Amino acid sequence: MGSVLVLASIWPPTLSAQPAAPSSPPAVAGAATPPGPETYRRLAGEIEASLKAQVLAQWFPRALDLQGGGFFQNYNEDWSPGRSGPKSLVYESRLTWTAAQAARRFPEQAALYTAAARHGLDFLAHKMWDEPHGGFYWSVNDNGVPDTRGGVEGATKQAYGNGFAVYAAAEVYQLTRDPAALDLAKKGFLWYDQYGHDAVNGGYSEILSTEGVPDTNATPAVGGGRNGKTMNSSIHLLEALTSLYQVWPDPLVRARLQELFDLLCDKVVADPGFLVQYFSADWKPRPGDDSYGHDVETAYLLVEAAAALGHSGDVRAWTAARKLVDHALAVGWDQARGGLYNSGAVAGGRYAPVREWWVEAEMLNALLLLYEHFGRENPQYWRAFTAQWHWICQHGLDPVHGGWWPHVNNDGSPVHGPKSDAWTECYHQGRALLNVSARLRRLAEAAGSN
């Protein structure tokens, strides 16, 4: 009841709750800005301010659906509500996770973000969880009925989506210590592990029926074809179990986290530094391009998982992380204009024509992570990091309506269209800016003490 009262007090959003978009991008450090305590602190403040205005304030409290529950997911370019429709497990989980993270980071707005996180958790628990059979539906309407207008996909249980629901519930528990949040995270993990874990080959089945039977004839939402496994689901299950293990250090969770870590290092990360995207059920590679954004995101997720397992200096994690980021810089970085191409050939030279917001966010996060660990021996990470932030401010932000452009042409011009949908939300850029601003402050403290 407490969260409902808080939501009622902040809804509908006032003009002050939605800061105006800047008329021009903020001044940013160029690629030649030398690192040091003052630079770290200045960039941390700049990035944190952008996080609040261009990410968090765009979704919260705007996206809170007090009538149907959960979060409204479709917004037009000017942030006016778009078409109504089903609610995606991925979107609902990612906004819940982001709200919980923001509540922990910004105590002055903790009431707003905590209420939003609890609101999202309630929808996951009571509308997206399949009470008769277990598992989280892929998509539902406001009444919790699976969306099956285009087939049976909405009623399926997919590894990618279930991982994000566990991730969100674990983060809400980290924030609130509410046993109901931890219970939901446990249920989500244990159900999918019981029905979806591959005891022969390791990893998880990509897609299960409503009753939990692996569906070898269906194609998962993240692609890859029938009866296979994907890099994409595997890295996000790793992410979810990393978070779950921190709040519930259960031996089975640890075993599955270690298994996924090993599979990613041994099967998915390939020379010279890219991720194989698609596999058969027994982990034989299938054809696919290099997704540079997933490469650099996985660099961060492997390091994070190793730390959760108690091995923050894990050589395999850091070796893989550096290999992935170095390769992305070598073949996926736009040397002329800056920024990271979305995807293309493993050797580079052939690129998708449009870049996606999340790729640029994950590159920013990975570059500063590598700079913190290897910066003294290779200054390229700092130069690329400041250049990447400059690219985001110049090309990634909408100076008229606010928020990040979901898609930008390779020449830096925006692709006009919706700001938010089932796959486009605030999690990647939210996490990246939270991590980066915090890491910059730690670097400033360390540099000052030395």
DONU-258541 format. One record per residue (C-alpha): residue number from 1; residue in three letters; chain; x, y, z. Coordinates in steps of 0.25 Angstrom, whole numbers. Example, Ala and Ser with C-alpha at 12.3 -4.5 7.8 and 13.67 -1.06 7.14 Angstrom:
BEGIN
pos / code / unit / east / north / up
1 / ALA / A / 49 / -18 / 31;
2 / SER / A / 55 / -4 / 29;
end
This chain:
BEGIN
pos / code / unit / east / north / up
1 / MET / A / 0 / 0 / 0;
2 / GLY / A / 12 / 9 / 3;
3 / SER / A / 17 / 9 / -11;
4 / VAL / A / 2 / 12 / -17;
5 / LEU / A / 1 / 24 / -8;
6 / VAL / A / 15 / 29 / -13;
7 / LEU / A / 11 / 27 / -27;
8 / ALA / A / -2 / 34 / -25;
9 / SER / A / 5 / 46 / -20;
10 / ILE / A / 14 / 48 / -32;
11 / TRP / A / 4 / 45 / -43;
12 / PRO / A / 1 / 51 / -52;
13 / PRO / A / 15 / 56 / -55;
14 / THR / A / 17 / 71 / -53;
15 / LEU / A / 25 / 80 / -62;
16 / SER / A / 36 / 80 / -52;
17 / ALA / A / 37 / 65 / -52;
18 / GLN / A / 41 / 65 / -67;
19 / PRO / A / 52 / 75 / -69;
20 / ALA / A / 53 / 82 / -82;
21 / ALA / A / 62 / 76 / -92;
22 / PRO / A / 75 / 84 / -94;
23 / SER / A / 75 / 93 / -106;
24 / SER / A / 89 / 88 / -110;
25 / PRO / A / 98 / 76 / -105;
26 / PRO / A / 106 / 79 / -93;
27 / ALA / A / 121 / 83 / -94;
28 / VAL / A / 129 / 71 / -93;
29 / ALA / A / 144 / 67 / -92;
30 / GLY / A / 150 / 64 / -105;
31 / ALA / A / 159 / 52 / -108;
32 / ALA / A / 171 / 59 / -104;
33 / THR / A / 167 / 63 / -90;
34 / PRO / A / 177 / 57 / -80;
35 / PRO / A / 172 / 49 / -69;
36 / GLY / A / 173 / 54 / -54;
37 / PRO / A / 165 / 56 / -42;
38 / GLU / A / 158 / 69 / -47;
39 / THR / A / 155 / 63 / -60;
40 / TYR / A / 149 / 51 / -54;
41 / ARG / A / 140 / 59 / -45;
42 / ARG / A / 136 / 68 / -56;
43 / LEU / A / 132 / 57 / -65;
44 / ALA / A / 125 / 49 / -54;
45 / GLY / A / 116 / 61 / -51;
46 / GLU / A / 113 / 64 / -65;
47 / ILE / A / 110 / 49 / -68;
48 / GLU / A / 101 / 48 / -55;
49 / ALA / A / 93 / 61 / -59;
50 / SER / A / 91 / 55 / -73;
51 / LEU / A / 87 / 42 / -67;
52 / LYS / A / 76 / 49 / -58;
53 / ALA / A / 71 / 58 / -69;
54 / GLN / A / 72 / 50 / -82;
55 / VAL / A / 69 / 36 / -77;
56 / LEU / A / 63 / 35 / -63;
57 / ALA / A / 53 / 47 / -64;
58 / GLN / A / 49 / 42 / -78;
59 / TRP / A / 43 / 29 / -72;
60 / PHE / A / 40 / 32 / -58;
61 / PRO / A / 29 / 35 / -54;
62 / ARG / A / 24 / 36 / -68;
63 / ALA / A / 23 / 21 / -71;
64 / LEU / A / 16 / 17 / -59;
65 / ASP / A / 3 / 11 / -63;
66 / LEU / A / -6 / 12 / -50;
67 / GLN / A / -18 / 6 / -57;
68 / GLY / A / -13 / -6 / -64;
69 / GLY / A / -1 / -8 / -55;
70 / GLY / A / 14 / -8 / -59;
71 / PHE / A / 20 / 1 / -69;
72 / PHE / A / 14 / 7 / -82;
73 / GLN / A / 24 / 4 / -93;
74 / ASN / A / 21 / 11 / -106;
75 / TYR / A / 25 / 26 / -107;
76 / ASN / A / 26 / 34 / -120;
77 / GLU / A / 38 / 43 / -123;
78 / ASP / A / 32 / 55 / -115;
79 / TRP / A / 29 / 46 / -103;
80 / SER / A / 14 / 46 / -106;
81 / PRO / A / 8 / 32 / -103;
82 / GLY / A / 8 / 23 / -115;
83 / ARG / A / -1 / 12 / -119;
84 / SER / A / -6 / 3 / -107;
85 / GLY / A / -3 / -12 / -108;
86 / PRO / A / 3 / -24 / -100;
87 / LYS / A / 14 / -22 / -89;
88 / SER / A / 27 / -29 / -92;
89 / LEU / A / 34 / -36 / -81;
90 / VAL / A / 48 / -30 / -85;
91 / TYR / A / 43 / -16 / -84;
92 / GLU / A / 35 / -18 / -71;
93 / SER / A / 47 / -24 / -65;
94 / ARG / A / 57 / -14 / -70;
95 / LEU / A / 49 / -2 / -65;
96 / THR / A / 48 / -9 / -51;
97 / TRP / A / 63 / -12 / -50;
98 / THR / A / 66 / 2 / -54;
99 / ALA / A / 57 / 8 / -44;
100 / ALA / A / 63 / 0 / -33;
101 / GLN / A / 77 / 4 / -37;
102 / ALA / A / 73 / 19 / -37;
103 / ALA / A / 67 / 18 / -24;
104 / ARG / A / 80 / 13 / -18;
105 / ARG / A / 88 / 23 / -25;
106 / PHE / A / 80 / 36 / -23;
107 / PRO / A / 74 / 36 / -8;
108 / GLU / A / 68 / 50 / -11;
109 / GLN / A / 58 / 43 / -21;
110 / ALA / A / 58 / 29 / -14;
111 / ALA / A / 43 / 30 / -11;
112 / LEU / A / 39 / 32 / -26;
113 / TYR / A / 49 / 21 / -31;
114 / THR / A / 46 / 11 / -20;
115 / ALA / A / 31 / 12 / -22;
116 / ALA / A / 33 / 10 / -37;
117 / ALA / A / 42 / -2 / -34;
118 / ARG / A / 31 / -8 / -25;
119 / HIS / A / 21 / -5 / -36;
120 / GLY / A / 28 / -12 / -46;
121 / LEU / A / 31 / -24 / -37;
122 / ASP / A / 16 / -25 / -34;
123 / PHE / A / 13 / -26 / -49;
124 / LEU / A / 24 / -37 / -51;
125 / ALA / A / 19 / -45 / -39;
126 / HIS / A / 4 / -44 / -42;
127 / LYS / A / 2 / -42 / -57;
128 / MET / A / 14 / -48 / -64;
129 / TRP / A / 17 / -60 / -55;
130 / ASP / A / 9 / -72 / -59;
131 / GLU / A / 3 / -76 / -46;
132 / PRO / A / -3 / -90 / -51;
133 / HIS / A / 10 / -94 / -59;
134 / GLY / A / 21 / -86 / -54;
135 / GLY / A / 31 / -77 / -62;
136 / PHE / A / 29 / -63 / -67;
137 / TYR / A / 21 / -61 / -80;
138 / TRP / A / 28 / -54 / -91;
139 / SER / A / 17 / -43 / -93;
140 / VAL / A / 3 / -40 / -87;
141 / ASN / A / -8 / -30 / -87;
142 / ASP / A / -12 / -22 / -75;
143 / ASN / A / -20 / -33 / -69;
144 / GLY / A / -9 / -43 / -70;
145 / VAL / A / -14 / -51 / -82;
146 / PRO / A / -3 / -55 / -91;
147 / ASP / A / -2 / -48 / -104;
148 / THR / A / -4 / -58 / -115;
149 / ARG / A / -10 / -50 / -126;
150 / GLY / A / 2 / -53 / -135;
151 / GLY / A / 3 / -67 / -131;
152 / VAL / A / 7 / -74 / -118;
153 / GLU / A / 20 / -66 / -115;
154 / GLY / A / 13 / -57 / -104;
155 / ALA / A / 10 / -70 / -96;
156 / THR / A / 24 / -76 / -97;
157 / LYS / A / 35 / -76 / -87;
158 / GLN / A / 48 / -71 / -93;
159 / ALA / A / 62 / -71 / -86;
160 / TYR / A / 65 / -57 / -90;
161 / GLY / A / 52 / -51 / -83;
162 / ASN / A / 52 / -60 / -71;
163 / GLY / A / 66 / -56 / -68;
164 / PHE / A / 62 / -41 / -68;
165 / ALA / A / 51 / -44 / -59;
166 / VAL / A / 60 / -51 / -49;
167 / TYR / A / 70 / -39 / -51;
168 / ALA / A / 60 / -29 / -47;
169 / ALA / A / 54 / -36 / -35;
170 / ALA / A / 68 / -39 / -29;
171 / GLU / A / 71 / -24 / -31;
172 / VAL / A / 58 / -20 / -24;
173 / TYR / A / 61 / -29 / -13;
174 / GLN / A / 75 / -23 / -12;
175 / LEU / A / 68 / -9 / -10;
176 / THR / A / 56 / -13 / -1;
177 / ARG / A / 60 / -26 / 6;
178 / ASP / A / 45 / -30 / 3;
179 / PRO / A / 44 / -45 / 4;
180 / ALA / A / 34 / -45 / -7;
181 / ALA / A / 44 / -39 / -17;
182 / LEU / A / 55 / -50 / -13;
183 / ASP / A / 44 / -61 / -14;
184 / LEU / A / 40 / -57 / -28;
185 / ALA / A / 55 / -57 / -32;
186 / LYS / A / 57 / -71 / -27;
187 / LYS / A / 44 / -76 / -33;
188 / GLY / A / 48 / -70 / -47;
189 / PHE / A / 62 / -77 / -46;
190 / LEU / A / 57 / -90 / -40;
191 / TRP / A / 46 / -92 / -50;
192 / TYR / A / 54 / -89 / -63;
193 / ASP / A / 66 / -97 / -57;
194 / GLN / A / 57 / -109 / -55;
195 / TYR / A / 51 / -109 / -69;
196 / GLY / A / 61 / -102 / -77;
197 / HIS / A / 75 / -106 / -73;
198 / ASP / A / 82 / -115 / -82;
199 / ALA / A / 89 / -125 / -73;
200 / VAL / A / 96 / -131 / -85;
201 / ASN / A / 102 / -119 / -92;
202 / GLY / A / 101 / -108 / -82;
203 / GLY / A / 94 / -95 / -83;
204 / TYR / A / 79 / -94 / -85;
205 / SER / A / 68 / -97 / -95;
206 / GLU / A / 64 / -84 / -102;
207 / ILE / A / 49 / -85 / -102;
208 / LEU / A / 39 / -94 / -94;
209 / SER / A / 25 / -96 / -96;
210 / THR / A / 15 / -91 / -86;
211 / GLU / A / 16 / -104 / -78;
212 / GLY / A / 31 / -104 / -78;
213 / VAL / A / 34 / -113 / -90;
214 / PRO / A / 46 / -109 / -99;
215 / ASP / A / 41 / -105 / -112;
216 / THR / A / 51 / -109 / -123;
217 / ASN / A / 43 / -104 / -134;
218 / ALA / A / 41 / -90 / -130;
219 / THR / A / 50 / -78 / -133;
220 / PRO / A / 54 / -70 / -120;
221 / ALA / A / 51 / -55 / -120;
222 / VAL / A / 66 / -53 / -120;
223 / GLY / A / 68 / -61 / -133;
224 / GLY / A / 78 / -72 / -136;
225 / GLY / A / 68 / -82 / -143;
226 / ARG / A / 62 / -94 / -137;
227 / ASN / A / 67 / -104 / -127;
228 / GLY / A / 79 / -96 / -123;
229 / LYS / A / 86 / -87 / -113;
230 / THR / A / 90 / -72 / -114;
231 / MET / A / 100 / -63 / -109;
232 / ASN / A / 90 / -53 / -105;
233 / SER / A / 82 / -61 / -96;
234 / SER / A / 94 / -67 / -90;
235 / ILE / A / 101 / -54 / -86;
236 / HIS / A / 88 / -48 / -80;
237 / LEU / A / 85 / -61 / -72;
238 / LEU / A / 100 / -59 / -67;
239 / GLU / A / 96 / -45 / -63;
240 / ALA / A / 83 / -49 / -56;
241 / LEU / A / 91 / -60 / -48;
242 / THR / A / 102 / -51 / -44;
243 / SER / A / 91 / -42 / -38;
244 / LEU / A / 83 / -53 / -32;
245 / TYR / A / 96 / -60 / -26;
246 / GLN / A / 99 / -47 / -18;
247 / VAL / A / 86 / -47 / -11;
248 / TRP / A / 84 / -62 / -10;
249 / PRO / A / 98 / -70 / -10;
250 / ASP / A / 91 / -83 / -12;
251 / PRO / A / 101 / -94 / -17;
252 / LEU / A / 92 / -97 / -29;
253 / VAL / A / 92 / -83 / -34;
254 / ARG / A / 107 / -82 / -32;
255 / ALA / A / 109 / -95 / -40;
256 / ARG / A / 100 / -90 / -52;
257 / LEU / A / 107 / -76 / -51;
258 / GLN / A / 121 / -83 / -52;
259 / GLU / A / 116 / -92 / -64;
260 / LEU / A / 111 / -80 / -72;
261 / PHE / A / 124 / -73 / -69;
262 / ASP / A / 132 / -85 / -74;
263 / LEU / A / 123 / -87 / -86;
264 / LEU / A / 125 / -72 / -90;
265 / CYS / A / 140 / -72 / -89;
266 / ASP / A / 142 / -86 / -95;
267 / LYS / A / 131 / -86 / -106;
268 / VAL / A / 125 / -72 / -109;
269 / VAL / A / 138 / -63 / -108;
270 / ALA / A / 146 / -66 / -121;
271 / ASP / A / 159 / -61 / -127;
272 / PRO / A / 162 / -50 / -130;
273 / GLY / A / 152 / -44 / -121;
274 / PHE / A / 138 / -46 / -124;
275 / LEU / A / 126 / -54 / -119;
276 / VAL / A / 120 / -65 / -127;
277 / GLN / A / 105 / -61 / -128;
278 / TYR / A / 98 / -74 / -131;
279 / PHE / A / 100 / -89 / -127;
280 / SER / A / 93 / -103 / -129;
281 / ALA / A / 88 / -109 / -116;
282 / ASP / A / 102 / -115 / -114;
283 / TRP / A / 109 / -102 / -116;
284 / LYS / A / 114 / -104 / -130;
285 / PRO / A / 115 / -90 / -136;
286 / ARG / A / 105 / -85 / -147;
287 / PRO / A / 107 / -74 / -157;
288 / GLY / A / 105 / -59 / -152;
289 / ASP / A / 111 / -46 / -152;
290 / ASP / A / 120 / -39 / -141;
291 / SER / A / 111 / -31 / -132;
292 / TYR / A / 121 / -21 / -127;
293 / GLY / A / 111 / -16 / -116;
294 / HIS / A / 110 / -30 / -110;
295 / ASP / A / 125 / -32 / -111;
296 / VAL / A / 128 / -20 / -102;
297 / GLU / A / 116 / -22 / -93;
298 / THR / A / 120 / -36 / -90;
299 / ALA / A / 134 / -31 / -86;
300 / TYR / A / 127 / -24 / -75;
301 / LEU / A / 118 / -36 / -71;
302 / LEU / A / 130 / -46 / -70;
303 / VAL / A / 137 / -37 / -61;
304 / GLU / A / 125 / -35 / -52;
305 / ALA / A / 122 / -49 / -52;
306 / ALA / A / 136 / -53 / -48;
307 / ALA / A / 136 / -43 / -36;
308 / ALA / A / 122 / -49 / -31;
309 / LEU / A / 129 / -63 / -31;
310 / GLY / A / 140 / -57 / -23;
311 / HIS / A / 151 / -56 / -34;
312 / SER / A / 151 / -41 / -37;
313 / GLY / A / 165 / -43 / -43;
314 / ASP / A / 161 / -55 / -51;
315 / VAL / A / 171 / -56 / -63;
316 / ARG / A / 161 / -62 / -72;
317 / ALA / A / 151 / -51 / -70;
318 / TRP / A / 161 / -39 / -72;
319 / THR / A / 168 / -46 / -84;
320 / ALA / A / 154 / -48 / -91;
321 / ALA / A / 149 / -34 / -87;
322 / ARG / A / 162 / -28 / -93;
323 / LYS / A / 162 / -36 / -105;
324 / LEU / A / 147 / -33 / -108;
325 / VAL / A / 149 / -18 / -106;
326 / ASP / A / 162 / -17 / -114;
327 / HIS / A / 156 / -24 / -125;
328 / ALA / A / 144 / -15 / -125;
329 / LEU / A / 153 / -3 / -125;
330 / ALA / A / 161 / -9 / -137;
331 / VAL / A / 150 / -13 / -146;
332 / GLY / A / 137 / -7 / -141;
333 / TRP / A / 141 / 7 / -137;
334 / ASP / A / 138 / 19 / -147;
335 / GLN / A / 152 / 25 / -148;
336 / ALA / A / 146 / 37 / -156;
337 / ARG / A / 134 / 41 / -148;
338 / GLY / A / 135 / 33 / -135;
339 / GLY / A / 125 / 24 / -129;
340 / LEU / A / 124 / 9 / -130;
341 / TYR / A / 117 / 2 / -142;
342 / ASN / A / 105 / -6 / -138;
343 / SER / A / 110 / -19 / -145;
344 / GLY / A / 117 / -25 / -157;
345 / ALA / A / 128 / -34 / -162;
346 / VAL / A / 137 / -40 / -152;
347 / ALA / A / 149 / -34 / -160;
348 / GLY / A / 141 / -20 / -161;
349 / GLY / A / 140 / -13 / -174;
350 / ARG / A / 125 / -16 / -175;
351 / TYR / A / 115 / -10 / -166;
352 / ALA / A / 101 / -9 / -163;
353 / PRO / A / 96 / 5 / -168;
354 / VAL / A / 90 / 9 / -154;
355 / ARG / A / 95 / 9 / -140;
356 / GLU / A / 87 / 6 / -128;
357 / TRP / A / 87 / 14 / -115;
358 / TRP / A / 90 / 2 / -106;
359 / VAL / A / 103 / -1 / -114;
360 / GLU / A / 108 / 13 / -111;
361 / ALA / A / 105 / 12 / -96;
362 / GLU / A / 111 / -1 / -95;
363 / MET / A / 124 / 4 / -102;
364 / LEU / A / 125 / 15 / -92;
365 / ASN / A / 124 / 6 / -80;
366 / ALA / A / 134 / -4 / -85;
367 / LEU / A / 144 / 6 / -89;
368 / LEU / A / 145 / 12 / -75;
369 / LEU / A / 145 / -1 / -69;
370 / LEU / A / 157 / -5 / -77;
371 / TYR / A / 164 / 9 / -75;
372 / GLU / A / 163 / 6 / -60;
373 / HIS / A / 169 / -7 / -61;
374 / PHE / A / 179 / -5 / -72;
375 / GLY / A / 180 / 10 / -73;
376 / ARG / A / 195 / 12 / -69;
377 / GLU / A / 200 / 2 / -80;
378 / ASN / A / 190 / 6 / -91;
379 / PRO / A / 185 / 21 / -92;
380 / GLN / A / 176 / 17 / -104;
381 / TYR / A / 164 / 13 / -94;
382 / TRP / A / 164 / 27 / -88;
383 / ARG / A / 165 / 34 / -102;
384 / ALA / A / 154 / 25 / -107;
385 / PHE / A / 145 / 27 / -95;
386 / THR / A / 145 / 42 / -96;
387 / ALA / A / 143 / 42 / -111;
388 / GLN / A / 131 / 32 / -109;
389 / TRP / A / 125 / 42 / -98;
390 / HIS / A / 126 / 53 / -108;
391 / TRP / A / 120 / 45 / -119;
392 / ILE / A / 108 / 42 / -110;
393 / CYS / A / 106 / 56 / -106;
394 / GLN / A / 107 / 61 / -121;
395 / HIS / A / 99 / 50 / -128;
396 / GLY / A / 92 / 41 / -118;
397 / LEU / A / 83 / 51 / -111;
398 / ASP / A / 71 / 58 / -116;
399 / PRO / A / 73 / 73 / -114;
400 / VAL / A / 58 / 76 / -116;
401 / HIS / A / 50 / 66 / -108;
402 / GLY / A / 60 / 60 / -99;
403 / GLY / A / 65 / 45 / -98;
404 / TRP / A / 74 / 37 / -106;
405 / TRP / A / 71 / 34 / -121;
406 / PRO / A / 69 / 19 / -122;
407 / HIS / A / 75 / 19 / -136;
408 / VAL / A / 86 / 28 / -142;
409 / ASN / A / 91 / 27 / -156;
410 / ASN / A / 106 / 24 / -158;
411 / ASP / A / 108 / 39 / -163;
412 / GLY / A / 102 / 43 / -149;
413 / SER / A / 89 / 48 / -153;
414 / PRO / A / 77 / 43 / -145;
415 / VAL / A / 67 / 33 / -150;
416 / HIS / A / 53 / 39 / -146;
417 / GLY / A / 43 / 30 / -140;
418 / PRO / A / 38 / 25 / -126;
419 / LYS / A / 46 / 27 / -114;
420 / SER / A / 42 / 15 / -107;
421 / ASP / A / 36 / 1 / -110;
422 / ALA / A / 37 / -13 / -105;
423 / TRP / A / 52 / -14 / -108;
424 / THR / A / 55 / 1 / -106;
425 / GLU / A / 56 / 6 / -92;
426 / CYS / A / 66 / 12 / -82;
427 / TYR / A / 73 / 0 / -76;
428 / HIS / A / 86 / 0 / -85;
429 / GLN / A / 89 / 15 / -84;
430 / GLY / A / 84 / 15 / -70;
431 / ARG / A / 94 / 5 / -65;
432 / ALA / A / 105 / 10 / -74;
433 / LEU / A / 104 / 24 / -68;
434 / LEU / A / 102 / 19 / -54;
435 / ASN / A / 114 / 11 / -55;
436 / VAL / A / 123 / 21 / -62;
437 / SER / A / 119 / 33 / -53;
438 / ALA / A / 122 / 24 / -40;
439 / ARG / A / 135 / 19 / -46;
440 / LEU / A / 140 / 33 / -50;
441 / ARG / A / 138 / 37 / -35;
442 / ARG / A / 146 / 25 / -30;
443 / LEU / A / 157 / 29 / -40;
444 / ALA / A / 157 / 43 / -35;
445 / GLU / A / 158 / 38 / -20;
446 / ALA / A / 169 / 29 / -24;
447 / ALA / A / 177 / 39 / -32;
448 / GLY / A / 175 / 49 / -21;
449 / SER / A / 180 / 40 / -10;
450 / ASN / A / 192 / 37 / -18;
end
